[in-house]
Amino acid sequence: TLNLPLTSDRSPLSMPRRDPRIDTYIENSAPFAAPILTRIRETVHAACPDVEETFKWSHPHFMYKGMLCAMASFKAHCSFGFWKGRAVFGDDLVDAKASMGHFGRLTTVGDLPSKTVLTGYIKKAVQLNDDGVTVPRRKKKPATPLKVPAVLTGALAKNRKAKATFDAFSPSKRKDYVEWITEAKTDATRDKRLATAIEWMVEGKSRNWKYENC
């Protein structure tokens, strides 16, 4: 009988938890980015030995009982953030920095919190996943009603076919026409655009109809 060594999830004999694609990602990043990404990666693994790496949406992600956190490298900065950021940091910080991760634009290792602080955040995220905590997404604020200028409203009222086309458009296509007319620098330009808009809408055309079939 062979006496094979018992292995656990953390054993070197178990499935590797590092994704070689992330090695390549770091190597191909800008010189300033490699130390930042390496620090993040090593801190995540130290704080959560059972974390697994993967690639999603072209960026490195760290998984532990679901999504945990992710990092990314860009031309002039890096970013790092948690999947359940609202539960880790609170709404205010998340809303302020959501477009750049939860730590703003990272251009040097010094822009990251200390290892101790960062480890604390990671462990909190781990605990959230252990506890099965879900963070509902915020409901989107209702879109601001589109203000149609009086000149366009008046012109549409005089042309039923154009009005029917305008009313059938999606909000974005109606907005295209409204912005095109309201952004005119002079009255003469506005009137010319208005006449063209009515003509196109009579033909069922959107503002950018020339490019829609390209």
KOLFI-471404 format. One record per residue (C-alpha): residue number from 1; x, y, z; chain. Coordinates in Angstrom, 1 decimal. Each point is the difference from the previous one (the first is absolute). Layout:
BEGIN
+-----+--------+--------+--------+--------+
! num !      x !      y !      z ! cadena !
+-----+--------+--------+--------+--------+
! NUM !      X !      Y !      Z !      A !
...
+-----+--------+--------+--------+--------+
REM end
This chain:
BEGIN
+-----+--------+--------+--------+--------+
! num !      x !      y !      z ! cadena !
+-----+--------+--------+--------+--------+
!   1 !    0.0 !    0.0 !    0.0 !      A !
!   2 !    1.3 !    3.4 !   -0.9 !      A !
!   3 !    0.2 !    2.5 !    2.8 !      A !
!   4 !   -0.8 !    3.2 !   -1.8 !      A !
!   5 !    0.3 !    3.3 !    1.9 !      A !
!   6 !   -3.3 !    1.6 !    1.0 !      A !
!   7 !   -0.5 !    3.4 !   -1.6 !      A !
!   8 !   -2.2 !    2.9 !    0.9 !      A !
!   9 !   -1.2 !    2.9 !   -2.2 !      A !
!  10 !    3.1 !    1.9 !    1.2 !      A !
!  11 !    2.5 !   -2.8 !   -0.8 !      A !
!  12 !    2.5 !    0.5 !   -2.8 !      A !
!  13 !   -1.3 !   -3.2 !   -1.4 !      A !
!  14 !   -3.5 !    1.4 !   -0.6 !      A !
!  15 !   -1.2 !    1.9 !   -3.0 !      A !
!  16 !    2.1 !    3.2 !   -0.4 !      A !
!  17 !   -1.8 !    3.1 !    1.0 !      A !
!  18 !    2.1 !    2.4 !   -2.1 !      A !
!  19 !   -1.0 !    0.7 !   -3.6 !      A !
!  20 !    3.0 !    0.2 !   -2.4 !      A !
!  21 !   -2.0 !    2.5 !   -2.1 !      A !
!  22 !    0.4 !    2.4 !    2.9 !      A !
!  23 !    3.8 !   -0.4 !    0.0 !      A !
!  24 !   -0.1 !    0.9 !   -3.7 !      A !
!  25 !   -2.4 !    3.0 !    0.7 !      A !
!  26 !    2.4 !    1.4 !    2.6 !      A !
!  27 !    3.1 !   -0.5 !   -2.2 !      A !
!  28 !   -1.7 !    1.8 !   -2.9 !      A !
!  29 !   -1.2 !    2.9 !    2.1 !      A !
!  30 !    1.8 !    3.4 !    0.1 !      A !
!  31 !    3.2 !    0.0 !    2.1 !      A !
!  32 !   -1.7 !    2.1 !    2.8 !      A !
!  33 !   -2.9 !   -2.5 !    0.2 !      A !
!  34 !    1.9 !   -3.3 !    0.7 !      A !
!  35 !    0.9 !    0.8 !    3.6 !      A !
!  36 !   -3.5 !    1.2 !    0.8 !      A !
!  37 !   -1.7 !   -3.1 !   -1.5 !      A !
!  38 !    2.5 !   -2.3 !    1.6 !      A !
!  39 !   -0.5 !    1.6 !    3.5 !      A !
!  40 !   -3.8 !   -0.3 !   -0.4 !      A !
!  41 !    0.3 !   -3.6 !   -1.2 !      A !
!  42 !    2.3 !   -1.1 !    2.8 !      A !
!  43 !   -2.0 !    1.7 !    2.7 !      A !
!  44 !   -3.2 !   -1.6 !   -1.2 !      A !
!  45 !    1.5 !   -3.5 !    0.1 !      A !
!  46 !    1.6 !    0.6 !    3.4 !      A !
!  47 !   -3.4 !    1.2 !    1.4 !      A !
!  48 !   -2.0 !   -2.7 !   -1.6 !      A !
!  49 !    2.1 !   -3.2 !   -0.7 !      A !
!  50 !   -3.0 !   -1.7 !   -1.6 !      A !
!  51 !   -0.5 !    2.8 !   -2.6 !      A !
!  52 !    0.0 !   -1.0 !   -3.6 !      A !
!  53 !    1.0 !    2.1 !   -3.0 !      A !
!  54 !   -1.9 !    0.3 !   -3.3 !      A !
!  55 !   -0.4 !    2.4 !   -2.9 !      A !
!  56 !   -3.3 !    1.9 !   -0.5 !      A !
!  57 !   -0.8 !    2.9 !   -2.3 !      A !
!  58 !    3.7 !    0.1 !   -1.0 !      A !
!  59 !    1.3 !    0.7 !    3.5 !      A !
!  60 !    1.3 !   -2.2 !    2.9 !      A !
!  61 !   -2.7 !   -1.0 !    2.6 !      A !
!  62 !    0.4 !   -1.8 !    3.3 !      A !
!  63 !   -2.7 !   -2.5 !    1.0 !      A !
!  64 !   -1.0 !   -1.4 !    3.4 !      A !
!  65 !   -3.4 !   -1.5 !    0.3 !      A !
!  66 !   -1.0 !    2.3 !   -2.8 !      A !
!  67 !    1.5 !    3.4 !   -1.2 !      A !
!  68 !    2.3 !    1.5 !    2.5 !      A !
!  69 !    2.1 !    2.8 !   -1.6 !      A !
!  70 !    1.7 !    1.1 !   -3.2 !      A !
!  71 !    2.9 !    2.0 !   -1.3 !      A !
!  72 !    0.8 !    1.7 !   -3.3 !      A !
!  73 !    2.8 !    1.8 !   -1.7 !      A !
!  74 !   -0.5 !    2.9 !   -2.4 !      A !
!  75 !    2.4 !    2.3 !   -1.8 !      A !
!  76 !    0.6 !    2.4 !    2.8 !      A !
!  77 !   -1.5 !   -1.6 !    3.1 !      A !
!  78 !   -1.2 !   -3.2 !    1.7 !      A !
!  79 !   -3.2 !   -0.7 !    1.9 !      A !
!  80 !   -1.1 !   -2.5 !    2.6 !      A !
!  81 !   -3.4 !   -0.6 !    1.4 !      A !
!  82 !   -2.3 !   -2.4 !    1.9 !      A !
!  83 !   -3.1 !   -1.6 !   -1.5 !      A !
!  84 !   -1.9 !    0.8 !    3.2 !      A !
!  85 !    1.5 !    3.4 !    0.4 !      A !
!  86 !   -3.0 !    1.6 !    1.6 !      A !
!  87 !    0.1 !   -2.5 !    2.9 !      A !
!  88 !    3.7 !    0.4 !    0.4 !      A !
!  89 !    0.3 !    3.8 !   -0.2 !      A !
!  90 !   -3.5 !    1.5 !    0.1 !      A !
!  91 !   -1.9 !    1.8 !   -2.7 !      A !
!  92 !    1.8 !    3.4 !    0.2 !      A !
!  93 !    3.5 !   -1.4 !   -0.9 !      A !
!  94 !   -1.4 !   -2.3 !   -2.6 !      A !
!  95 !   -1.9 !    2.7 !   -1.7 !      A !
!  96 !    2.9 !    2.4 !    0.1 !      A !
!  97 !    2.5 !   -2.4 !   -1.6 !      A !
!  98 !   -2.0 !   -2.6 !   -1.8 !      A !
!  99 !    1.4 !    0.9 !   -3.4 !      A !
! 100 !    3.6 !   -0.6 !    1.1 !      A !
! 101 !   -0.4 !   -2.9 !    2.4 !      A !
! 102 !   -0.2 !    0.7 !    3.8 !      A !
! 103 !    3.4 !    1.5 !    0.4 !      A !
! 104 !    0.1 !    2.6 !   -2.8 !      A !
! 105 !    2.6 !    0.2 !   -2.7 !      A !
! 106 !    2.9 !   -2.1 !    1.1 !      A !
! 107 !    3.3 !    1.1 !   -1.6 !      A !
! 108 !    2.5 !   -1.2 !    2.6 !      A !
! 109 !    0.0 !   -2.7 !    2.7 !      A !
! 110 !   -0.2 !    2.9 !    2.5 !      A !
! 111 !   -3.5 !    0.8 !   -1.2 !      A !
! 112 !   -1.2 !   -3.3 !    1.5 !      A !
! 113 !   -0.9 !   -0.2 !    3.7 !      A !
! 114 !    2.6 !   -1.7 !    2.2 !      A !
! 115 !    0.1 !   -3.8 !   -0.2 !      A !
! 116 !   -1.7 !   -0.2 !    3.4 !      A !
! 117 !   -2.9 !    2.2 !   -1.0 !      A !
! 118 !   -0.4 !   -1.6 !   -3.4 !      A !
! 119 !    0.1 !   -3.4 !    1.6 !      A !
! 120 !   -2.8 !    1.1 !    2.3 !      A !
! 121 !   -2.2 !    1.0 !   -2.9 !      A !
! 122 !    0.6 !   -3.3 !   -1.8 !      A !
! 123 !   -0.8 !   -2.0 !    3.1 !      A !
! 124 !   -3.2 !    2.0 !    0.4 !      A !
! 125 !   -1.0 !   -0.9 !   -3.6 !      A !
! 126 !    0.9 !   -3.6 !    0.7 !      A !
! 127 !   -2.3 !    0.0 !    3.1 !      A !
! 128 !   -2.8 !    1.5 !   -2.0 !      A !
! 129 !    0.2 !   -2.9 !   -2.5 !      A !
! 130 !    0.3 !   -2.5 !    2.8 !      A !
! 131 !   -3.2 !    1.3 !    1.6 !      A !
! 132 !   -1.7 !    0.0 !   -3.4 !      A !
! 133 !   -0.7 !    3.7 !    0.2 !      A !
! 134 !   -1.5 !    1.5 !   -3.2 !      A !
! 135 !    0.1 !    3.7 !   -0.8 !      A !
! 136 !   -2.9 !    1.1 !   -2.1 !      A !
! 137 !    0.8 !    2.4 !   -2.8 !      A !
! 138 !   -1.3 !    3.5 !    0.3 !      A !
! 139 !   -3.0 !    0.8 !   -2.1 !      A !
! 140 !    0.8 !    2.3 !   -2.8 !      A !
! 141 !   -1.4 !    3.5 !    0.3 !      A !
! 142 !   -2.8 !    0.6 !   -2.4 !      A !
! 143 !    1.2 !    1.8 !   -3.1 !      A !
! 144 !   -0.6 !    3.7 !   -0.2 !      A !
! 145 !   -2.9 !    0.7 !   -2.4 !      A !
! 146 !    1.3 !    1.3 !   -3.3 !      A !
! 147 !   -0.7 !    3.7 !   -0.5 !      A !
! 148 !   -1.1 !    0.5 !   -3.6 !      A !
! 149 !    0.6 !    3.6 !   -1.2 !      A !
! 150 !   -3.1 !    2.0 !   -1.0 !      A !
! 151 !    1.3 !    0.4 !   -3.5 !      A !
! 152 !    0.1 !   -3.7 !   -0.5 !      A !
! 153 !   -3.3 !   -0.6 !    1.7 !      A !
! 154 !   -1.7 !    2.6 !   -2.2 !      A !
! 155 !    1.5 !   -1.4 !   -3.2 !      A !
! 156 !   -1.1 !   -3.5 !    0.9 !      A !
! 157 !   -3.5 !    1.2 !    0.8 !      A !
! 158 !   -0.2 !    1.2 !   -3.6 !      A !
! 159 !    1.1 !   -3.3 !   -1.5 !      A !
! 160 !   -1.9 !   -3.1 !    1.2 !      A !
! 161 !    2.3 !   -2.4 !   -1.8 !      A !
! 162 !    3.2 !    1.4 !    1.5 !      A !
! 163 !   -1.7 !    0.1 !    3.5 !      A !
! 164 !   -1.0 !   -3.6 !   -0.3 !      A !
! 165 !    3.6 !   -1.0 !   -0.8 !      A !
! 166 !    1.4 !    2.2 !    2.8 !      A !
! 167 !   -2.5 !   -1.5 !    2.5 !      A !
! 168 !    0.9 !   -3.6 !   -1.0 !      A !
! 169 !    3.7 !    0.6 !    0.4 !      A !
! 170 !    1.9 !   -1.4 !    3.0 !      A !
! 171 !    1.0 !    2.7 !    2.6 !      A !
! 172 !    3.5 !    0.0 !   -1.2 !      A !
! 173 !   -1.0 !    0.7 !   -3.6 !      A !
! 174 !   -2.3 !    2.8 !    1.1 !      A !
! 175 !    2.9 !    1.4 !    2.0 !      A !
! 176 !    2.2 !   -0.1 !   -3.1 !      A !
! 177 !   -2.3 !    2.4 !   -1.8 !      A !
! 178 !   -0.6 !    2.2 !    3.0 !      A !
! 179 !    3.7 !    0.5 !    0.6 !      A !
! 180 !    0.8 !    0.6 !   -3.6 !      A !
! 181 !   -2.6 !    2.8 !   -0.2 !      A !
! 182 !    0.7 !    1.6 !    3.4 !      A !
! 183 !    3.8 !    0.0 !   -0.5 !      A !
! 184 !   -0.2 !    2.1 !   -3.1 !      A !
! 185 !    2.1 !    3.2 !    0.5 !      A !
! 186 !   -2.2 !    2.3 !   -2.0 !      A !
! 187 !   -3.7 !    0.3 !   -0.8 !      A !
! 188 !    0.7 !   -0.5 !   -3.7 !      A !
! 189 !    1.8 !   -3.3 !    0.7 !      A !
! 190 !   -2.8 !   -1.1 !    2.4 !      A !
! 191 !   -2.7 !    0.7 !   -2.6 !      A !
! 192 !    2.0 !   -1.9 !   -2.7 !      A !
! 193 !    0.4 !   -3.0 !    2.3 !      A !
! 194 !   -3.6 !    0.1 !    1.0 !      A !
! 195 !   -1.1 !   -0.1 !   -3.6 !      A !
! 196 !    2.3 !   -2.9 !   -0.7 !      A !
! 197 !   -1.2 !   -1.8 !    3.1 !      A !
! 198 !   -3.6 !    0.2 !   -1.0 !      A !
! 199 !    0.8 !   -1.1 !   -3.6 !      A !
! 200 !    1.9 !   -3.0 !    1.4 !      A !
! 201 !   -2.7 !   -1.0 !    2.5 !      A !
! 202 !   -2.6 !    0.1 !   -2.8 !      A !
! 203 !    2.1 !   -2.6 !   -1.6 !      A !
! 204 !    0.2 !   -2.0 !    3.2 !      A !
! 205 !    3.7 !    0.8 !    0.5 !      A !
! 206 !    1.9 !    0.5 !    3.3 !      A !
! 207 !    2.5 !    2.7 !    0.4 !      A !
! 208 !    2.9 !   -2.4 !   -0.7 !      A !
! 209 !   -1.6 !   -2.0 !   -2.7 !      A !
! 210 !    3.0 !    0.4 !   -2.3 !      A !
! 211 !    2.1 !   -2.1 !    2.4 !      A !
! 212 !   -2.4 !   -2.6 !    1.3 !      A !
! 213 !    0.5 !   -2.4 !   -2.9 !      A !
! 214 !    3.7 !    0.5 !   -0.3 !      A !
+-----+--------+--------+--------+--------+
REM end
